[in-house]
Structure formats: C-alpha cells, structure tokens
C-alpha cells in the first residue's frame, strides 16, 4: 500500500511541472501590494474620519479572489481555452460598448461599471481576451498565416481597440498595440509587413492628433512629458502631479521613511496614490533598497513568464506566454516610468501592486494561464 502511494505521488509530480518560482513570485507581489496599499492609505483615511483598514479589506478580498482564479486556471489545460476564446472576445466587446450606456464616468473617462462594492473595467479583461483570441486563431492555421488571415487579425484587434480609445484609455490601447505586434511577429508575419504597419500606425497617430480625435488632456500629457519645465498654465496640473511623484520617491532616500510614514504619502500630496501612483508610496516609505527589491521581484516574475513561453511545447503556449509577458512587463515599465518622469502619465496600473479588483484578477488569471503552460511543457 505504501509503495503504491509513493509511486502514485512520484508519477503525479513528474507530470505536474508547474513553475513554482513563478507561482510564489505572483503570490509575493499580491501580498506586497496589499501591504503597500494599506500603508499608503491608512493615515489619510483616519485623518478623514474613516476606518483605516477600508482599502486593506477590499484589496485583501481582491487578492484572495485572484489567487483562487489563478489556481483554477492553472489546473486547466491551456489548449482547451480555445473553447472560450470567441465567447470571451464577444463578451468583452459587449462590455466595452456597454460602458458608454450604463458605465461610470471618472476623471474625464468612461471605463467602469459600478457594482457597489467593486468597479469593473472591461478594458483590462479585453487585453487577455485578445491574447487568447490571437493565439487560438494562429494555432488553427498550422500551415501559416496568409495576408488575408493577418488582415482578419488586425480587424479583430482594431474593433476593441477603437472602443477603448473612445473611452478614452490610451494606456490600455498602447498595450494592445504592442501585444498584437509582438504576437504577429512570433506567428511568422514578415518583417516588411510589420514595418508597413508601424509606419501606417505612426501616420494614423499623427493624423488623430491634428484632427482632434485624441482628447486635449491626452495630448497635454505627452506635451508635459516632453517639456517638464514648461510654464504653460494648461500643463501646470500635470507637471505638478509628476513633480510630486518624483519628490515622494526621492524623499525616501536609501532606507525610506518607514511604513505608514512619509510626508508626501501621509498628507496625500500625490493624487491617485493607491492606484496609478502606488510606486511613489513604496519609494517614500521603503526607500531605494525596498523599491529596488520590488522592481527585482517584478522583473523576476516577467523573466519567468518569458522563460515558460520560450520552453513551451507548442505554438499556442508560446503565443499565450509572449502576449502575457508583454502585457505584464510593459505595464510595469510604463507605470514605474511615469512616476519617475521618464514616461508619459497614463492610467496603467502596476501589476498586482496597484489598488483595483479588475486589474488584480486579470493579472492573476494571466499568471494562471502561464502556469498552465508550464505544467504541460513535457506532457
């Protein structure tokens, strides 16, 4: 009986080669995010007369839900996800269109459904839906993609992209463009065609700027990024926002002011600090050493995603991991970069660290997909 149990356990372990380091890294990021949000918001809530653990409890629930979703997804064979690719894509289109009718507007954008306890942002889920849809589409054409197939993929990506631009959400739009471009390259689209698409997209972006398709505040974000010493009154709020973010990070020094401390964080000088600018609280409270460790952890998770994709046994696994790697890595780079003034300000959250239920669950589910690929590298 004992020998049978040992043999069964050994066989189970040999067939289940989940990337444990990636799993632990994702959990660690989620826990750090819960702690960072609590540390960044407690004193401000107490000063305003609210319970100091308000955001801690909410983010804790998002974290638990995300971990459960990640574990469930990791147990599903990623090759069977093609069954849900089309329904998920259609559901995201309906969700994106619906925000214009019953969605909640905030800070000049209409991106969310308000369900009382939680706000759902469909554009976050759309990135993952597009990754799955493209991977499924490419796998179903083992002979390779024709130019007709590439055009179909571009149209399939352009429809949700257009709806997201209208919200407007330039950050998520940029991620979708990068993800689609990278996946097309890996799928075998010729470089000359990708160059043509890049030139066409650049011309379209310039045309959209001059034709006032982009909102004025979106253009101002890029202008303020390129000229951070401008005295233009119209750019003053954006420059003030970035200057306070850089000041908060810089004031942390080497060791930081300590958890629940820091003048910029406690007094709320940095807007949207628990969401888009959570890294400023980390920088001020944990200093260079703590911030560097968290950046290393983010980099480690991204590296493991890349390596799982590189070692995947089939095209679908490689495409899924590559798309998720780009999604995760660029979100980290853009979010941290904008707090330091080296990237324009957008609404991209810092994966698993920023406050928010939609982003938390999406990144955990994305991690679950990569873990599913890692489980089946040798099966």
C-alpha positions as a Markdown table, in Angstrom:
| # | Residue | x | y | z |
|---|---|---|---|---|
| 1 | Unk | 0.0 | 0.0 | 0.0 |
| 2 | Unk | 2.8 | 2.4 | 0.9 |
| 3 | Unk | 4.8 | 1.6 | -2.2 |
| 4 | Unk | 1.7 | 2.2 | -4.3 |
| 5 | Unk | 1.1 | 5.6 | -2.7 |
| 6 | Unk | 4.8 | 6.6 | -3.2 |
| 7 | Unk | 4.7 | 5.5 | -6.9 |
| 8 | Unk | 1.4 | 7.5 | -7.4 |
| 9 | Unk | 2.9 | 10.6 | -5.8 |
| 10 | Unk | 6.1 | 10.3 | -7.9 |
| 11 | Unk | 4.1 | 10.0 | -11.1 |
| 12 | Unk | 1.9 | 13.0 | -10.2 |
| 13 | Unk | 5.0 | 15.1 | -9.5 |
| 14 | Unk | 6.6 | 14.1 | -12.8 |
| 15 | Unk | 3.5 | 15.0 | -14.7 |
| 16 | Unk | 2.9 | 18.3 | -12.9 |
| 17 | Unk | 5.9 | 20.5 | -13.5 |
| 18 | Unk | 4.4 | 23.8 | -12.6 |
| 19 | Unk | 6.8 | 26.7 | -12.4 |
| 20 | Unk | 6.8 | 27.0 | -8.6 |
| 21 | Unk | 9.1 | 30.1 | -8.6 |
| 22 | Unk | 6.6 | 32.0 | -10.8 |
| 23 | Unk | 3.7 | 30.9 | -8.6 |
| 24 | Unk | 5.5 | 32.1 | -5.4 |
| 25 | Unk | 6.5 | 35.3 | -7.2 |
| 26 | Unk | 3.0 | 36.2 | -8.1 |
| 27 | Unk | 1.7 | 35.5 | -4.6 |
| 28 | Unk | 4.5 | 37.6 | -3.1 |
| 29 | Unk | 3.6 | 40.5 | -5.4 |
| 30 | Unk | 0.0 | 40.3 | -4.4 |
| 31 | Unk | 0.9 | 40.3 | -0.7 |
| 32 | Unk | 3.3 | 43.2 | -1.1 |
| 33 | Unk | 0.5 | 45.1 | -3.0 |
| 34 | Unk | -2.0 | 44.6 | -0.1 |
| 35 | Unk | 0.6 | 45.8 | 2.4 |
| 36 | Unk | 1.6 | 48.8 | 0.3 |
| 37 | Unk | -2.0 | 49.9 | -0.3 |
| 38 | Unk | -2.7 | 49.7 | 3.5 |
| 39 | Unk | 0.4 | 51.6 | 4.4 |
| 40 | Unk | -0.3 | 54.3 | 1.8 |
| 41 | Unk | -3.9 | 54.8 | 2.7 |
| 42 | Unk | -4.4 | 54.1 | 6.5 |
| 43 | Unk | -3.3 | 57.5 | 7.8 |
| 44 | Unk | -5.2 | 59.5 | 5.2 |
| 45 | Unk | -8.4 | 57.6 | 5.9 |
| 46 | Unk | -8.0 | 58.1 | 9.7 |
| 47 | Unk | -7.4 | 61.8 | 9.2 |
| 48 | Unk | -10.6 | 62.0 | 7.1 |
| 49 | Unk | -12.6 | 60.1 | 9.8 |
| 50 | Unk | -12.9 | 56.8 | 8.0 |
| 51 | Unk | -11.7 | 53.3 | 9.2 |
| 52 | Unk | -8.0 | 52.9 | 8.4 |
| 53 | Unk | -8.4 | 49.4 | 7.1 |
| 54 | Unk | -11.1 | 50.2 | 4.5 |
| 55 | Unk | -8.8 | 49.6 | 1.4 |
| 56 | Unk | -6.9 | 46.8 | 3.2 |
| 57 | Unk | -10.1 | 44.8 | 3.4 |
| 58 | Unk | -11.2 | 45.4 | -0.1 |
| 59 | Unk | -7.8 | 44.7 | -1.7 |
| 60 | Unk | -7.5 | 41.6 | 0.5 |
| 61 | Unk | -10.7 | 40.3 | -0.9 |
| 62 | Unk | -9.5 | 41.0 | -4.5 |
| 63 | Unk | -6.2 | 39.2 | -3.7 |
| 64 | Unk | -8.0 | 36.1 | -2.4 |
| 65 | Unk | -10.3 | 36.0 | -5.4 |
| 66 | Unk | -7.4 | 36.5 | -7.7 |
| 67 | Unk | -5.3 | 33.7 | -6.2 |
| 68 | Unk | -8.3 | 31.3 | -6.4 |
| 69 | Unk | -8.8 | 32.2 | -10.0 |
| 70 | Unk | -5.1 | 31.7 | -10.8 |
| 71 | Unk | -5.1 | 28.2 | -9.2 |
| 72 | Unk | -8.2 | 27.2 | -11.0 |
| 73 | Unk | -6.9 | 28.5 | -14.4 |
| 74 | Unk | -3.5 | 26.8 | -13.9 |
| 75 | Unk | -5.2 | 23.4 | -13.5 |
| 76 | Unk | -7.0 | 23.8 | -16.9 |
| 77 | Unk | -5.1 | 22.6 | -20.0 |
| 78 | Unk | -4.4 | 25.8 | -21.8 |
| 79 | Unk | -5.1 | 24.1 | -25.1 |
| 80 | Unk | -8.8 | 23.8 | -24.1 |
| 81 | Unk | -9.1 | 27.5 | -23.7 |
| 82 | Unk | -9.8 | 27.8 | -27.4 |
| 83 | Unk | -13.4 | 26.8 | -26.5 |
| 84 | Unk | -13.9 | 30.1 | -24.6 |
| 85 | Unk | -11.8 | 32.4 | -26.9 |
| 86 | Unk | -14.7 | 33.5 | -29.1 |
| 87 | Unk | -17.4 | 33.9 | -26.3 |
| 88 | Unk | -14.9 | 35.8 | -24.1 |
| 89 | Unk | -14.0 | 38.1 | -27.0 |
| 90 | Unk | -17.6 | 38.8 | -27.8 |
| 91 | Unk | -18.4 | 39.4 | -24.1 |
| 92 | Unk | -15.6 | 41.9 | -23.9 |
| 93 | Unk | -16.9 | 43.8 | -27.0 |
| 94 | Unk | -20.3 | 44.0 | -25.4 |
| 95 | Unk | -18.8 | 45.1 | -22.1 |
| 96 | Unk | -16.7 | 47.8 | -23.9 |
| 97 | Unk | -19.8 | 49.1 | -25.7 |
| 98 | Unk | -22.0 | 49.0 | -22.6 |
| 99 | Unk | -19.8 | 51.4 | -20.6 |
| 100 | Unk | -21.0 | 54.2 | -23.0 |
| 101 | Unk | -24.6 | 53.5 | -21.9 |
| 102 | Unk | -24.5 | 52.5 | -18.3 |
| 103 | Unk | -20.9 | 53.0 | -17.4 |
| 104 | Unk | -19.4 | 55.2 | -14.7 |
| 105 | Unk | -17.5 | 58.4 | -15.7 |
| 106 | Unk | -14.5 | 59.5 | -13.7 |
| 107 | Unk | -11.6 | 61.8 | -14.4 |
| 108 | Unk | -12.8 | 62.5 | -17.9 |
| 109 | Unk | -13.0 | 58.9 | -18.9 |
| 110 | Unk | -15.9 | 56.4 | -19.0 |
| 111 | Unk | -14.4 | 53.0 | -18.5 |
| 112 | Unk | -16.1 | 51.3 | -15.5 |
| 113 | Unk | -19.2 | 49.5 | -14.4 |
| 114 | Unk | -20.0 | 50.4 | -10.8 |
| 115 | Unk | -21.4 | 47.4 | -8.9 |
| 116 | Unk | -21.4 | 49.0 | -5.4 |
| 117 | Unk | -18.6 | 47.1 | -3.7 |
| 118 | Unk | -16.4 | 46.9 | -6.8 |
| 119 | Unk | -15.9 | 48.7 | -10.1 |
| 120 | Unk | -15.3 | 46.5 | -13.2 |
| 121 | Unk | -13.1 | 47.8 | -16.0 |
| 122 | Unk | -13.8 | 45.7 | -19.1 |
| 123 | Unk | -10.7 | 47.0 | -21.0 |
| 124 | Unk | -8.5 | 45.2 | -18.5 |
| 125 | Unk | -10.1 | 41.9 | -19.4 |
| 126 | Unk | -10.1 | 42.7 | -23.1 |
| 127 | Unk | -6.3 | 42.6 | -23.3 |
| 128 | Unk | -6.3 | 39.0 | -22.1 |
| 129 | Unk | -9.2 | 38.2 | -24.4 |
| 130 | Unk | -7.3 | 39.5 | -27.4 |
| 131 | Unk | -4.2 | 37.5 | -26.4 |
| 132 | Unk | -6.3 | 34.3 | -26.2 |
| 133 | Unk | -8.2 | 35.1 | -29.5 |
| 134 | Unk | -5.0 | 35.7 | -31.5 |
| 135 | Unk | -3.3 | 32.6 | -30.1 |
| 136 | Unk | -6.3 | 30.4 | -30.9 |
| 137 | Unk | -6.6 | 31.9 | -34.4 |
| 138 | Unk | -3.0 | 31.2 | -35.2 |
| 139 | Unk | -3.0 | 27.7 | -33.9 |
| 140 | Unk | -5.9 | 26.8 | -36.1 |
| 141 | Unk | -3.8 | 27.6 | -39.2 |
| 142 | Unk | -0.8 | 25.3 | -38.8 |
| 143 | Unk | 0.2 | 26.0 | -42.5 |
| 144 | Unk | 0.9 | 29.6 | -41.6 |
| 145 | Unk | -0.9 | 33.0 | -41.8 |
| 146 | Unk | -1.8 | 34.4 | -45.2 |
| 147 | Unk | -2.1 | 38.1 | -45.7 |
| 148 | Unk | -5.9 | 37.6 | -45.6 |
| 149 | Unk | -5.5 | 36.0 | -42.1 |
| 150 | Unk | -3.3 | 38.9 | -41.0 |
| 151 | Unk | -5.9 | 41.4 | -42.1 |
| 152 | Unk | -8.6 | 39.5 | -40.2 |
| 153 | Unk | -6.5 | 39.5 | -37.1 |
| 154 | Unk | -5.9 | 43.3 | -37.4 |
| 155 | Unk | -9.6 | 43.9 | -37.8 |
| 156 | Unk | -10.3 | 41.6 | -34.9 |
| 157 | Unk | -7.9 | 43.7 | -32.7 |
| 158 | Unk | -9.0 | 47.1 | -34.1 |
| 159 | Unk | -12.6 | 46.8 | -33.1 |
| 160 | Unk | -12.0 | 46.6 | -29.3 |
| 161 | Unk | -9.0 | 49.0 | -29.7 |
| 162 | Unk | -11.3 | 51.6 | -31.2 |
| 163 | Unk | -13.9 | 51.2 | -28.4 |
| 164 | Unk | -11.1 | 51.6 | -25.8 |
| 165 | Unk | -9.7 | 54.7 | -27.5 |
| 166 | Unk | -13.2 | 56.3 | -27.3 |
| 167 | Unk | -13.4 | 55.8 | -23.5 |
| 168 | Unk | -10.6 | 57.2 | -23.7 |
| 169 | Unk | -7.9 | 54.8 | -22.4 |
| 170 | Unk | -4.7 | 55.5 | -24.2 |
| 171 | Unk | -2.6 | 53.3 | -21.8 |
| 172 | Unk | -4.5 | 50.1 | -22.4 |
| 173 | Unk | -4.7 | 51.0 | -26.2 |
| 174 | Unk | -0.9 | 51.1 | -26.3 |
| 175 | Unk | -0.6 | 47.8 | -24.5 |
| 176 | Unk | -2.9 | 46.2 | -27.1 |
| 177 | Unk | -0.9 | 47.5 | -30.0 |
| 178 | Unk | 2.3 | 46.2 | -28.5 |
| 179 | Unk | 0.8 | 42.8 | -27.7 |
| 180 | Unk | -0.7 | 42.3 | -31.1 |
| 181 | Unk | 2.5 | 43.4 | -32.9 |
| 182 | Unk | 4.7 | 41.0 | -30.8 |
| 183 | Unk | 2.3 | 38.1 | -31.3 |
| 184 | Unk | 2.1 | 38.6 | -35.1 |
| 185 | Unk | 5.9 | 38.6 | -35.3 |
| 186 | Unk | 6.2 | 35.3 | -33.4 |
| 187 | Unk | 3.3 | 33.9 | -35.5 |
| 188 | Unk | 5.5 | 34.4 | -38.6 |
| 189 | Unk | 4.3 | 37.7 | -40.2 |
| 190 | Unk | 7.0 | 39.0 | -42.5 |
| 191 | Unk | 9.1 | 41.9 | -41.0 |
| 192 | Unk | 8.4 | 44.1 | -44.1 |
| 193 | Unk | 4.7 | 43.9 | -43.4 |
| 194 | Unk | 5.2 | 44.7 | -39.7 |
| 195 | Unk | 7.3 | 47.7 | -40.8 |
| 196 | Unk | 4.5 | 48.9 | -43.0 |
| 197 | Unk | 2.0 | 48.5 | -40.2 |
| 198 | Unk | 4.3 | 50.5 | -37.8 |
| 199 | Unk | 4.6 | 53.4 | -40.4 |
| 200 | Unk | 0.9 | 53.3 | -41.0 |
| 201 | Unk | 0.1 | 53.4 | -37.3 |
| 202 | Unk | 2.5 | 56.3 | -36.7 |
| 203 | Unk | 0.9 | 58.3 | -39.5 |
| 204 | Unk | -2.5 | 57.5 | -38.1 |
| 205 | Unk | -1.5 | 58.7 | -34.6 |
| 206 | Unk | -0.2 | 62.0 | -36.0 |
| 207 | Unk | -3.4 | 62.4 | -38.0 |
| 208 | Unk | -5.5 | 61.7 | -35.0 |
| 209 | Unk | -3.7 | 64.4 | -33.0 |
| 210 | Unk | -4.2 | 67.1 | -35.7 |
| 211 | Unk | -7.8 | 66.0 | -36.4 |
| 212 | Unk | -8.7 | 66.3 | -32.7 |
| 213 | Unk | -9.6 | 62.6 | -32.4 |
| 214 | Unk | -7.4 | 62.5 | -29.2 |
| 215 | Unk | -8.7 | 64.4 | -26.2 |
| 216 | Unk | -6.9 | 67.6 | -25.4 |
| 217 | Unk | -5.8 | 66.3 | -22.0 |
| 218 | Unk | -4.3 | 63.2 | -23.7 |
| 219 | Unk | -2.2 | 65.5 | -25.9 |
| 220 | Unk | -1.3 | 67.6 | -22.9 |
| 221 | Unk | 0.1 | 64.5 | -21.1 |
| 222 | Unk | 2.6 | 63.9 | -23.9 |
| 223 | Unk | 3.4 | 67.6 | -24.2 |
| 224 | Unk | 4.0 | 67.9 | -20.5 |
| 225 | Unk | 6.1 | 64.7 | -20.6 |
| 226 | Unk | 8.3 | 66.2 | -23.3 |
| 227 | Unk | 8.6 | 69.6 | -21.6 |
| 228 | Unk | 8.5 | 69.0 | -17.8 |
| 229 | Unk | 9.9 | 72.5 | -17.1 |
| 230 | Unk | 7.1 | 74.3 | -19.1 |
| 231 | Unk | 5.4 | 77.3 | -17.5 |
| 232 | Unk | 2.3 | 76.8 | -19.6 |
| 233 | Unk | -0.7 | 77.2 | -17.2 |
| 234 | Unk | -2.6 | 74.5 | -19.1 |
| 235 | Unk | 0.1 | 71.9 | -18.3 |
| 236 | Unk | 0.7 | 73.0 | -14.7 |
| 237 | Unk | -1.6 | 70.3 | -13.1 |
| 238 | Unk | 0.1 | 67.5 | -15.0 |
| 239 | Unk | 3.6 | 68.8 | -14.2 |
| 240 | Unk | 2.7 | 69.3 | -10.6 |
| 241 | Unk | 1.5 | 65.7 | -10.4 |
| 242 | Unk | 4.7 | 64.3 | -11.8 |
| 243 | Unk | 6.9 | 66.6 | -9.7 |
| 244 | Unk | 5.2 | 65.5 | -6.5 |
| 245 | Unk | 5.6 | 61.8 | -7.6 |
| 246 | Unk | 9.3 | 62.3 | -8.2 |
| 247 | Unk | 9.6 | 64.2 | -4.9 |
| 248 | Unk | 7.9 | 61.4 | -3.0 |
| 249 | Unk | 10.2 | 58.8 | -4.4 |
| 250 | Unk | 13.3 | 61.0 | -3.9 |
| 251 | Unk | 12.5 | 61.8 | -0.3 |
| 252 | Unk | 12.6 | 58.1 | 0.6 |
| 253 | Unk | 16.4 | 58.1 | 0.3 |
| 254 | Unk | 18.2 | 54.9 | 0.8 |
| 255 | Unk | 16.2 | 53.3 | 3.6 |
| 256 | Unk | 12.8 | 55.1 | 3.4 |
| 257 | Unk | 10.7 | 56.9 | 6.0 |
| 258 | Unk | 9.2 | 53.6 | 7.1 |
| 259 | Unk | 5.8 | 52.0 | 6.8 |
| 260 | Unk | 2.8 | 54.3 | 7.4 |
| 261 | Unk | 5.1 | 57.3 | 7.3 |
| 262 | Unk | 6.3 | 59.8 | 4.8 |
| 263 | Unk | 5.1 | 63.4 | 4.4 |
| 264 | Unk | 4.0 | 63.2 | 0.8 |
| 265 | Unk | 2.1 | 60.0 | 1.4 |
| 266 | Unk | 0.5 | 60.8 | 4.7 |
| 267 | Unk | -0.7 | 64.2 | 3.6 |
| 268 | Unk | -1.9 | 62.9 | 0.2 |
| 269 | Unk | 0.2 | 65.2 | -2.0 |
| 270 | Unk | 0.3 | 62.6 | -4.8 |
| 271 | Unk | -3.1 | 62.1 | -6.5 |
| 272 | Unk | -4.4 | 58.6 | -7.1 |
| 273 | Unk | -1.6 | 57.2 | -5.0 |
| 274 | Unk | -3.2 | 53.9 | -4.1 |
| 275 | Unk | -3.8 | 53.1 | -7.8 |
| 276 | Unk | -1.7 | 54.6 | -10.6 |
| 277 | Unk | 0.9 | 56.1 | -8.3 |
| 278 | Unk | 1.4 | 53.3 | -5.7 |
| 279 | Unk | 5.1 | 53.2 | -6.5 |
| 280 | Unk | 5.6 | 56.7 | -5.1 |
| 281 | Unk | 4.3 | 55.4 | -1.7 |
| 282 | Unk | 6.7 | 52.4 | -2.0 |
| 283 | Unk | 9.6 | 54.7 | -2.8 |
| 284 | Unk | 9.0 | 57.1 | 0.0 |
| 285 | Unk | 8.3 | 54.5 | 2.7 |
| 286 | Unk | 10.7 | 51.8 | 1.7 |
| 287 | Unk | 13.4 | 53.9 | 0.1 |
| 288 | Unk | 15.8 | 52.8 | -2.7 |
| 289 | Unk | 16.6 | 49.4 | -1.2 |
| 290 | Unk | 12.9 | 48.4 | -0.8 |
| 291 | Unk | 11.9 | 49.8 | -4.2 |
| 292 | Unk | 14.8 | 48.0 | -5.9 |
| 293 | Unk | 13.8 | 44.7 | -4.3 |
| 294 | Unk | 10.2 | 45.1 | -5.5 |
| 295 | Unk | 11.5 | 46.0 | -9.0 |
| 296 | Unk | 13.6 | 42.9 | -9.0 |
| 297 | Unk | 10.6 | 40.9 | -7.9 |
| 298 | Unk | 8.6 | 42.3 | -10.8 |
| 299 | Unk | 11.5 | 41.6 | -13.2 |
| 300 | Unk | 11.8 | 38.1 | -11.9 |
| 301 | Unk | 8.1 | 37.3 | -12.5 |
| 302 | Unk | 8.4 | 38.8 | -16.0 |
| 303 | Unk | 11.5 | 36.7 | -16.7 |
| 304 | Unk | 9.8 | 33.5 | -15.6 |
| 305 | Unk | 6.8 | 34.3 | -17.9 |
| 306 | Unk | 9.2 | 34.7 | -20.8 |
| 307 | Unk | 11.1 | 31.5 | -20.0 |
| 308 | Unk | 7.9 | 29.5 | -19.7 |
| 309 | Unk | 6.9 | 30.8 | -23.2 |
| 310 | Unk | 10.4 | 30.0 | -24.6 |
| 311 | Unk | 10.2 | 26.4 | -23.4 |
| 312 | Unk | 6.6 | 25.9 | -24.3 |
| 313 | Unk | 5.9 | 22.7 | -26.3 |
| 314 | Unk | 3.7 | 24.3 | -28.9 |
| 315 | Unk | 2.8 | 27.5 | -30.7 |
| 316 | Unk | -0.3 | 28.3 | -28.6 |
| 317 | Unk | 1.7 | 28.1 | -25.4 |
| 318 | Unk | 4.4 | 30.3 | -26.8 |
| 319 | Unk | 1.9 | 32.9 | -28.1 |
| 320 | Unk | 0.0 | 33.0 | -24.9 |
| 321 | Unk | 3.1 | 33.4 | -22.7 |
| 322 | Unk | 4.5 | 36.1 | -25.0 |
| 323 | Unk | 1.4 | 38.1 | -25.1 |
| 324 | Unk | 1.0 | 37.9 | -21.3 |
| 325 | Unk | 4.8 | 38.7 | -20.9 |
| 326 | Unk | 4.4 | 41.9 | -22.9 |
| 327 | Unk | 1.2 | 42.8 | -21.1 |
| 328 | Unk | 2.9 | 42.4 | -17.7 |
| 329 | Unk | 6.3 | 43.8 | -18.5 |
| 330 | Unk | 5.2 | 46.9 | -20.3 |
| 331 | Unk | 2.6 | 47.7 | -17.6 |
| 332 | Unk | 5.5 | 47.6 | -15.0 |
| 333 | Unk | 7.8 | 49.7 | -17.2 |
| 334 | Unk | 5.1 | 52.3 | -18.0 |
| 335 | Unk | 3.7 | 52.6 | -14.5 |
| 336 | Unk | 7.1 | 53.0 | -12.7 |
| 337 | Unk | 8.4 | 55.1 | -15.5 |
| 338 | Unk | 5.6 | 57.7 | -15.3 |
| 339 | Unk | 6.2 | 58.1 | -11.5 |
| 340 | Unk | 9.8 | 59.0 | -12.3 |
| 341 | Unk | 9.0 | 61.3 | -15.2 |
| 342 | Unk | 10.6 | 59.1 | -17.9 |
| 343 | Unk | 7.3 | 58.0 | -19.4 |
| 344 | Unk | 4.1 | 60.0 | -20.0 |
| 345 | Unk | 1.3 | 59.7 | -17.4 |
| 346 | Unk | -1.3 | 57.1 | -18.3 |
| 347 | Unk | -3.9 | 55.0 | -16.3 |
| 348 | Unk | -1.9 | 51.8 | -16.5 |
| 349 | Unk | -1.8 | 50.1 | -13.0 |
| 350 | Unk | 1.3 | 48.5 | -11.5 |
| 351 | Unk | 0.6 | 44.7 | -11.8 |
| 352 | Unk | -0.6 | 43.2 | -8.5 |
| 353 | Unk | 0.5 | 46.2 | -6.6 |
| 354 | Unk | -2.0 | 48.9 | -7.5 |
| 355 | Unk | -5.4 | 49.0 | -5.9 |
| 356 | Unk | -8.2 | 47.7 | -8.0 |
| 357 | Unk | -10.2 | 44.5 | -8.4 |
| 358 | Unk | -10.3 | 44.2 | -12.2 |
| 359 | Unk | -6.5 | 44.6 | -12.6 |
| 360 | Unk | -5.8 | 42.3 | -9.7 |
| 361 | Unk | -7.9 | 39.4 | -11.0 |
| 362 | Unk | -6.8 | 39.9 | -14.6 |
| 363 | Unk | -3.1 | 39.7 | -13.8 |
| 364 | Unk | -3.6 | 36.7 | -11.5 |
| 365 | Unk | -5.7 | 34.9 | -14.2 |
| 366 | Unk | -2.9 | 35.8 | -16.8 |
| 367 | Unk | -0.4 | 34.3 | -14.4 |
| 368 | Unk | -2.6 | 31.2 | -14.1 |
| 369 | Unk | -2.5 | 30.8 | -17.9 |
| 370 | Unk | 1.3 | 30.9 | -17.9 |
| 371 | Unk | 1.4 | 28.4 | -15.0 |
| 372 | Unk | -0.9 | 26.1 | -17.1 |
| 373 | Unk | 1.6 | 26.2 | -19.9 |
| 374 | Unk | 4.5 | 25.5 | -17.5 |
| 375 | Unk | 2.6 | 22.4 | -16.2 |
| 376 | Unk | 2.5 | 20.9 | -19.7 |
| 377 | Unk | 5.9 | 21.6 | -21.1 |
| 378 | Unk | 6.8 | 17.9 | -21.1 |
| 379 | Unk | 3.4 | 16.2 | -21.1 |
